[in-house]
Amino acid sequence: MYLALYVVPPDYQQGDSARILYIHVPAAWQAMFIYVVMTILAAIALVWRIRLTEILAMSCAPIGAALTLVCLATGSLWGKPMWGTWWEWDARLTSMLVLLFIYIGIMGLYAAFDDRRKGARIASVLVLAGAVNIPIIHFSVEWWNTLHQPATIKLTGESSMDPSMLPPLIWMVISTKLFFGAALLDRARNELLDQDRSKSWVARKVLQADQ
């Protein structure tokens, strides 16, 4: 964040407003990455009925929803000075909003069942169905004539971002990955303890913590 706010030069067209991309872009990429991870975990949970995989899949949803919300909020703040509007029913923006609704739907469906394992399996079906939105988000700026700018960073071909502006973005992407890993493990641990709170091993853990 220090590099993004104080070291890299302003954008030649957008000025200092472009610095918001160092939050917006990593949040957007991570929100989609989390959904891909959640889809893989949900598929494993449905096929092999592994409880820990169910817990991990459902623990992804709140983190993904939070980062999707950050993406939409920062995009709106960025869009106002650049596009002259807070919101436009653009293909990229709309598909990201749909992603937020899918995350919320998964969380709600999982919480609707007293039997957590049954809720996880049913919510996993929604996860798999919603996976079709990920390629739509990714390719929306190529498939349709959208207000949102095309990809500026490309794995193949020349990126349109100046090399001096890339290091802070790379560090922010790595940071969001580390945040996701830590938050996922923490949420999964808490969910496992909550599900097994009546079992003896949890009581032993609580006793050890008190001591």
C-alpha positions in Angstrom: 0.0 0.0 0.0 2.9 2.4 0.7 4.3 1.8 -2.7 0.9 2.2 -4.3 0.1 5.5 -2.5 3.5 7.2 -2.4 6.1 5.6 -4.7 4.5 4.9 -8.1 3.9 7.9 -10.3 0.3 9.1 -11.1 -1.3 7.8 -14.2 -0.9 10.1 -17.1 -4.6 10.2 -17.8 -6.3 9.4 -14.5 -3.8 11.0 -12.2 -3.9 9.9 -8.6 -7.4 8.5 -9.0 -5.8 5.4 -10.6 -4.3 4.5 -7.3 -7.6 2.9 -6.2 -6.8 0.1 -8.7 -4.3 -1.3 -6.2 -7.3 -2.3 -4.0 -9.9 -2.7 -6.7 -8.0 -5.1 -9.0 -6.6 -7.5 -6.3 -10.1 -7.7 -4.7 -11.7 -8.5 -8.0 -9.2 -11.1 -8.9 -9.3 -12.7 -5.5 -13.1 -12.7 -5.4 -13.1 -14.8 -8.6 -10.2 -17.0 -7.4 -12.0 -17.8 -4.2 -15.1 -18.9 -6.2 -12.9 -21.2 -8.3 -11.4 -22.7 -5.1 -14.9 -23.0 -3.6 -16.2 -24.8 -6.7 -13.4 -27.3 -6.6 -14.1 -27.9 -2.9 -17.8 -28.2 -3.5 -17.3 -30.8 -6.2 -15.1 -32.9 -3.9 -17.7 -32.5 -1.1 -20.5 -33.7 -3.3 -18.6 -36.7 -4.8 -16.7 -38.0 -1.8 -18.8 -36.5 1.1 -15.7 -35.3 3.0 -16.9 -33.2 5.9 -13.8 -31.0 6.2 -14.1 -30.2 2.5 -17.7 -29.2 3.0 -16.6 -26.9 5.9 -13.8 -25.3 3.8 -16.2 -24.8 0.8 -18.8 -23.0 2.9 -16.1 -21.0 4.8 -15.0 -19.5 1.4 -18.3 -17.8 0.8 -18.2 -15.0 3.4 -14.6 -14.1 2.4 -15.5 -14.1 -1.3 -18.6 -12.0 -0.6 -16.6 -9.4 1.3 -13.9 -9.1 -1.4 -16.6 -8.8 -4.1 -18.2 -6.0 -2.1 -14.8 -4.3 -1.8 -14.4 -4.7 -5.6 -17.8 -3.2 -6.3 -17.4 -0.3 -3.8 -13.9 0.7 -5.1 -15.1 0.3 -8.7 -17.9 2.7 -8.0 -15.6 5.2 -6.4 -13.3 4.9 -9.3 -16.1 5.1 -11.9 -17.5 8.4 -10.7 -14.6 10.6 -11.6 -13.6 8.5 -14.7 -17.0 7.7 -16.2 -19.2 10.4 -14.6 -21.4 7.9 -12.9 -21.4 5.7 -9.7 -23.0 2.7 -11.5 -23.7 1.5 -15.0 -25.4 -1.7 -16.0 -22.3 -2.7 -17.8 -21.5 -6.4 -18.5 -18.5 -6.5 -16.2 -20.2 -4.6 -13.4 -23.4 -6.6 -13.6 -21.7 -10.0 -13.7 -19.7 -9.0 -10.6 -22.9 -7.9 -8.8 -24.4 -11.3 -9.8 -21.3 -12.9 -8.1 -22.1 -11.1 -4.9 -25.7 -12.3 -5.0 -24.5 -15.9 -5.6 -22.2 -15.7 -2.6 -25.0 -14.3 -0.4 -27.3 -17.0 -1.7 -24.8 -19.7 -0.8 -24.4 -18.3 2.7 -28.2 -18.1 3.1 -28.9 -21.6 1.8 -26.2 -23.1 4.0 -27.6 -21.3 7.1 -31.2 -22.4 6.3 -30.6 -26.0 7.4 -30.1 -27.1 11.0 -28.2 -30.1 9.6 -25.0 -28.4 8.6 -23.8 -31.3 6.4 -27.1 -31.4 4.5 -27.0 -27.6 4.1 -23.4 -27.7 2.8 -24.3 -30.4 0.2 -27.3 -28.4 -1.1 -25.4 -25.2 -1.1 -22.6 -26.9 -3.0 -25.0 -27.6 -5.9 -25.6 -23.8 -6.1 -21.9 -23.3 -6.0 -21.4 -25.5 -9.1 -24.4 -23.9 -10.9 -23.0 -20.4 -10.2 -19.5 -21.3 -11.6 -20.7 -20.4 -15.1 -20.6 -16.7 -14.0 -16.8 -16.8 -13.6 -15.9 -17.0 -17.3 -18.6 -14.5 -18.0 -17.0 -12.0 -15.7 -13.5 -12.7 -17.1 -14.4 -12.5 -20.8 -17.2 -9.8 -20.5 -15.0 -7.0 -21.7 -14.0 -9.1 -24.8 -17.4 -10.5 -25.6 -19.4 -7.2 -25.3 -18.7 -3.6 -26.0 -18.5 -2.5 -22.3 -17.9 0.8 -20.5 -15.4 -1.1 -18.3 -11.8 -1.0 -19.7 -10.3 -4.1 -21.2 -7.6 -6.1 -19.3 -4.5 -4.0 -18.8 -2.4 -6.9 -17.4 -2.0 -9.9 -19.7 -0.3 -13.2 -19.1 0.3 -13.5 -22.9 1.1 -10.4 -24.9 2.1 -6.9 -23.9 0.4 -5.3 -20.9 -0.8 -1.7 -21.2 0.3 -0.8 -17.6 3.7 0.8 -17.2 6.2 -1.6 -15.6 6.9 0.9 -12.8 3.3 0.5 -11.6 3.4 -3.3 -11.5 5.3 -4.1 -8.3 2.7 -2.7 -5.8 0.0 -4.5 -7.7 1.8 -7.8 -7.5 2.4 -7.3 -3.8 -1.2 -6.5 -3.2 -2.3 -9.6 -5.1 0.0 -11.8 -3.0 -1.3 -10.1 0.2 -4.9 -10.9 -0.7 -3.9 -14.5 -1.3 -2.3 -14.7 2.1 -5.3 -13.0 3.7 -7.6 -15.5 2.1 -5.6 -18.4 3.3 -5.5 -17.2 6.9 -9.1 -16.2 7.0 -10.2 -19.5 5.4 -8.4 -21.6 8.0 -9.7 -19.4 10.9 -13.3 -19.6 9.7 -13.0 -23.4 9.0 -11.6 -24.0 12.5 -14.3 -22.0 14.2 -17.0 -23.8 12.1 -15.5 -27.2 13.0 -15.4 -26.4 16.7 -19.0 -25.1 16.5 -20.3 -28.3 14.8 -18.4 -30.5 17.3 -19.0 -28.4 20.4 -20.8 -31.3 22.1 -18.0 -33.8 21.5 -15.3 -34.7 24.0 -12.3 -33.5 21.9 -13.7 -30.0 21.9 -14.2 -30.1 25.7 -10.6 -31.1 26.0 -9.5 -28.2 23.8 -11.5 -25.7 25.9 -10.0 -27.2 29.1 -6.5 -26.9 27.7 -7.1 -23.3 26.6 -8.4 -22.4 30.1 -5.3 -23.9 31.7 
